[in-house]
C-alpha cells in the first residue's frame, strides 16, 4: 500500500484553510468571552475605572512638550522626550538646541 504525499500547493491550501478556521473560531470565542465579562461586570457593578485600577475621570491633563531641539533643514522639532528622531541620532544634540 502506497501513501500519497501532498504537494506543496495542496499543503499551502490546507494551511490557509486552517488559518481561516483559526481566525473565525478565535473571533467567535472572544465575542463569547467578552459578553461574559460584560455580564459579570454589570452583575457585580464593576466599572471600567474599577477594572483599570484607576479613576478614568481623573486623568491628568497633559500639556504639549516645548520643543528643545530643532532641525533647521526640515523645520522639525523634538522635545527631547521619547524616541529620538532620525535627524538627530548620532549627532551632537547641542548643535540642534532651540535658543530661548
NUDRENLO-888459 format. One record per residue (C-alpha): x, y, z; residue number from 1; residue in three letters. Coordinates in steps of 0.2 Angstrom, whole numbers, plus 2048, in hexadecimal, padded with zeros to 3 digits. Example, Ala and Ser with C-alpha at 12.3 -4.5 7.8 and 13.67 -1.06 7.14 Angstrom:
<sites>
<site><px>83E</px><py>7EA</py><pz>827</pz><num>1</num><residu>ALA</residu></site>
<site><px>844</px><py>7FB</py><pz>824</pz><num>2</num><residu>SER</residu></site>
</sites>
This chain:
<sites>
<site><px>800</px><py>800</py><pz>800</pz><num>1</num><residu>UNK</residu></site>
<site><px>807</px><py>811</py><pz>7FB</pz><num>2</num><residu>UNK</residu></site>
<site><px>804</px><py>821</py><pz>805</pz><num>3</num><residu>UNK</residu></site>
<site><px>802</px><py>830</py><pz>7FA</pz><num>4</num><residu>UNK</residu></site>
<site><px>80B</px><py>83F</py><pz>800</pz><num>5</num><residu>UNK</residu></site>
<site><px>803</px><py>850</py><pz>7FD</pz><num>6</num><residu>UNK</residu></site>
<site><px>80B</px><py>85D</py><pz>7F2</pz><num>7</num><residu>UNK</residu></site>
<site><px>811</px><py>86D</py><pz>7F8</pz><num>8</num><residu>UNK</residu></site>
<site><px>802</px><py>876</py><pz>7EF</pz><num>9</num><residu>UNK</residu></site>
<site><px>7F6</px><py>86A</py><pz>7F8</pz><num>10</num><residu>UNK</residu></site>
<site><px>7FE</px><py>86D</py><pz>809</pz><num>11</num><residu>UNK</residu></site>
<site><px>7FE</px><py>880</py><pz>807</pz><num>12</num><residu>UNK</residu></site>
<site><px>7EC</px><py>87F</py><pz>803</pz><num>13</num><residu>UNK</residu></site>
<site><px>7E9</px><py>874</py><pz>813</pz><num>14</num><residu>UNK</residu></site>
<site><px>7F3</px><py>881</py><pz>81D</pz><num>15</num><residu>UNK</residu></site>
<site><px>7E9</px><py>88F</py><pz>817</pz><num>16</num><residu>UNK</residu></site>
<site><px>7D8</px><py>886</py><pz>81A</pz><num>17</num><residu>UNK</residu></site>
<site><px>7DE</px><py>882</py><pz>82C</pz><num>18</num><residu>UNK</residu></site>
<site><px>7E3</px><py>894</py><pz>82F</pz><num>19</num><residu>UNK</residu></site>
<site><px>7D2</px><py>89A</py><pz>829</pz><num>20</num><residu>UNK</residu></site>
<site><px>7CA</px><py>88E</py><pz>835</pz><num>21</num><residu>UNK</residu></site>
<site><px>7D6</px><py>894</py><pz>843</pz><num>22</num><residu>UNK</residu></site>
<site><px>7D2</px><py>8A6</py><pz>840</pz><num>23</num><residu>UNK</residu></site>
<site><px>7BF</px><py>8A3</py><pz>840</pz><num>24</num><residu>UNK</residu></site>
<site><px>7BF</px><py>898</py><pz>84F</pz><num>25</num><residu>UNK</residu></site>
<site><px>7CA</px><py>8A4</py><pz>859</pz><num>26</num><residu>UNK</residu></site>
<site><px>7BE</px><py>8B3</py><pz>854</pz><num>27</num><residu>UNK</residu></site>
<site><px>7AE</px><py>8A8</py><pz>859</pz><num>28</num><residu>UNK</residu></site>
<site><px>7B6</px><py>8A3</py><pz>86A</pz><num>29</num><residu>UNK</residu></site>
<site><px>7BC</px><py>8B4</py><pz>86E</pz><num>30</num><residu>UNK</residu></site>
<site><px>7AB</px><py>8BC</py><pz>86B</pz><num>31</num><residu>UNK</residu></site>
<site><px>7A4</px><py>8AF</py><pz>877</pz><num>32</num><residu>UNK</residu></site>
<site><px>7B1</px><py>8B2</py><pz>884</pz><num>33</num><residu>UNK</residu></site>
<site><px>7AE</px><py>8C5</py><pz>883</pz><num>34</num><residu>UNK</residu></site>
<site><px>79C</px><py>8C3</py><pz>885</pz><num>35</num><residu>UNK</residu></site>
<site><px>79F</px><py>8B9</py><pz>895</pz><num>36</num><residu>UNK</residu></site>
<site><px>7AB</px><py>8C6</py><pz>89B</pz><num>37</num><residu>UNK</residu></site>
<site><px>79E</px><py>8D4</py><pz>898</pz><num>38</num><residu>UNK</residu></site>
<site><px>790</px><py>8CA</py><pz>8A0</pz><num>39</num><residu>UNK</residu></site>
<site><px>79B</px><py>8C7</py><pz>8B0</pz><num>40</num><residu>UNK</residu></site>
<site><px>7A0</px><py>8D9</py><pz>8B1</pz><num>41</num><residu>UNK</residu></site>
<site><px>78E</px><py>8DF</py><pz>8B0</pz><num>42</num><residu>UNK</residu></site>
<site><px>789</px><py>8D1</py><pz>8BD</pz><num>43</num><residu>UNK</residu></site>
<site><px>797</px><py>8D7</py><pz>8C9</pz><num>44</num><residu>UNK</residu></site>
<site><px>795</px><py>8E9</py><pz>8C5</pz><num>45</num><residu>UNK</residu></site>
<site><px>7A7</px><py>8EA</py><pz>8BF</pz><num>46</num><residu>UNK</residu></site>
<site><px>7AB</px><py>8FA</py><pz>8B5</pz><num>47</num><residu>UNK</residu></site>
<site><px>7B8</px><py>8FC</py><pz>8A8</pz><num>48</num><residu>UNK</residu></site>
<site><px>7C2</px><py>907</py><pz>8B4</pz><num>49</num><residu>UNK</residu></site>
<site><px>7C1</px><py>8F9</py><pz>8C1</pz><num>50</num><residu>UNK</residu></site>
<site><px>7C8</px><py>8ED</py><pz>8B4</pz><num>51</num><residu>UNK</residu></site>
<site><px>7D6</px><py>8F8</py><pz>8AF</pz><num>52</num><residu>UNK</residu></site>
<site><px>7DB</px><py>8FB</py><pz>8C1</pz><num>53</num><residu>UNK</residu></site>
<site><px>7D9</px><py>90E</py><pz>8C0</pz><num>54</num><residu>UNK</residu></site>
<site><px>7CD</px><py>91C</py><pz>8BE</pz><num>55</num><residu>UNK</residu></site>
<site><px>7CA</px><py>91F</py><pz>8AC</pz><num>56</num><residu>UNK</residu></site>
<site><px>7C3</px><py>930</py><pz>8B0</pz><num>57</num><residu>UNK</residu></site>
<site><px>7D2</px><py>936</py><pz>8B9</pz><num>58</num><residu>UNK</residu></site>
<site><px>7DE</px><py>934</py><pz>8AA</pz><num>59</num><residu>UNK</residu></site>
<site><px>7EC</px><py>941</py><pz>8AB</pz><num>60</num><residu>UNK</residu></site>
<site><px>7EB</px><py>94E</py><pz>89E</pz><num>61</num><residu>UNK</residu></site>
<site><px>7FB</px><py>94D</py><pz>894</pz><num>62</num><residu>UNK</residu></site>
<site><px>802</px><py>95C</py><pz>88C</pz><num>63</num><residu>UNK</residu></site>
<site><px>80C</px><py>95C</py><pz>87C</pz><num>64</num><residu>UNK</residu></site>
<site><px>81E</px><py>95B</py><pz>87F</pz><num>65</num><residu>UNK</residu></site>
<site><px>828</px><py>96B</py><pz>87A</pz><num>66</num><residu>UNK</residu></site>
<site><px>834</px><py>967</py><pz>86C</pz><num>67</num><residu>UNK</residu></site>
<site><px>846</px><py>966</py><pz>872</pz><num>68</num><residu>UNK</residu></site>
<site><px>84F</px><py>962</py><pz>862</pz><num>69</num><residu>UNK</residu></site>
<site><px>84B</px><py>968</py><pz>850</pz><num>70</num><residu>UNK</residu></site>
<site><px>852</px><py>961</py><pz>83F</pz><num>71</num><residu>UNK</residu></site>
<site><px>855</px><py>971</py><pz>835</pz><num>72</num><residu>UNK</residu></site>
<site><px>854</px><py>968</py><pz>825</pz><num>73</num><residu>UNK</residu></site>
<site><px>843</px><py>960</py><pz>827</pz><num>74</num><residu>UNK</residu></site>
<site><px>83C</px><py>96B</py><pz>834</pz><num>75</num><residu>UNK</residu></site>
<site><px>838</px><py>95C</py><pz>83F</pz><num>76</num><residu>UNK</residu></site>
<site><px>838</px><py>95D</py><pz>852</pz><num>77</num><residu>UNK</residu></site>
<site><px>83B</px><py>951</py><pz>860</pz><num>78</num><residu>UNK</residu></site>
<site><px>837</px><py>954</py><pz>872</pz><num>79</num><residu>UNK</residu></site>
<site><px>845</px><py>948</py><pz>878</pz><num>80</num><residu>UNK</residu></site>
<site><px>838</px><py>93C</py><pz>87E</pz><num>81</num><residu>UNK</residu></site>
<site><px>835</px><py>92B</py><pz>877</pz><num>82</num><residu>UNK</residu></site>
<site><px>83E</px><py>923</py><pz>868</pz><num>83</num><residu>UNK</residu></site>
<site><px>84B</px><py>92E</py><pz>860</pz><num>84</num><residu>UNK</residu></site>
<site><px>846</px><py>933</py><pz>84E</pz><num>85</num><residu>UNK</residu></site>
<site><px>852</px><py>92D</py><pz>840</pz><num>86</num><residu>UNK</residu></site>
<site><px>859</px><py>93F</py><pz>83C</pz><num>87</num><residu>UNK</residu></site>
<site><px>861</px><py>940</py><pz>84D</pz><num>88</num><residu>UNK</residu></site>
<site><px>867</px><py>92E</py><pz>850</pz><num>89</num><residu>UNK</residu></site>
<site><px>87A</px><py>92C</py><pz>851</pz><num>90</num><residu>UNK</residu></site>
<site><px>87C</px><py>93F</py><pz>850</pz><num>91</num><residu>UNK</residu></site>
<site><px>881</px><py>94C</py><pz>85D</pz><num>92</num><residu>UNK</residu></site>
<site><px>870</px><py>951</py><pz>865</pz><num>93</num><residu>UNK</residu></site>
<site><px>878</px><py>962</py><pz>86A</pz><num>94</num><residu>UNK</residu></site>
<site><px>878</px><py>967</py><pz>858</pz><num>95</num><residu>UNK</residu></site>
<site><px>865</px><py>965</py><pz>857</pz><num>96</num><residu>UNK</residu></site>
<site><px>860</px><py>96E</py><pz>867</pz><num>97</num><residu>UNK</residu></site>
<site><px>852</px><py>97B</py><pz>866</pz><num>98</num><residu>UNK</residu></site>
<site><px>858</px><py>98C</py><pz>86D</pz><num>99</num><residu>UNK</residu></site>
<site><px>84D</px><py>993</py><pz>87A</pz><num>100</num><residu>UNK</residu></site>
</sites>
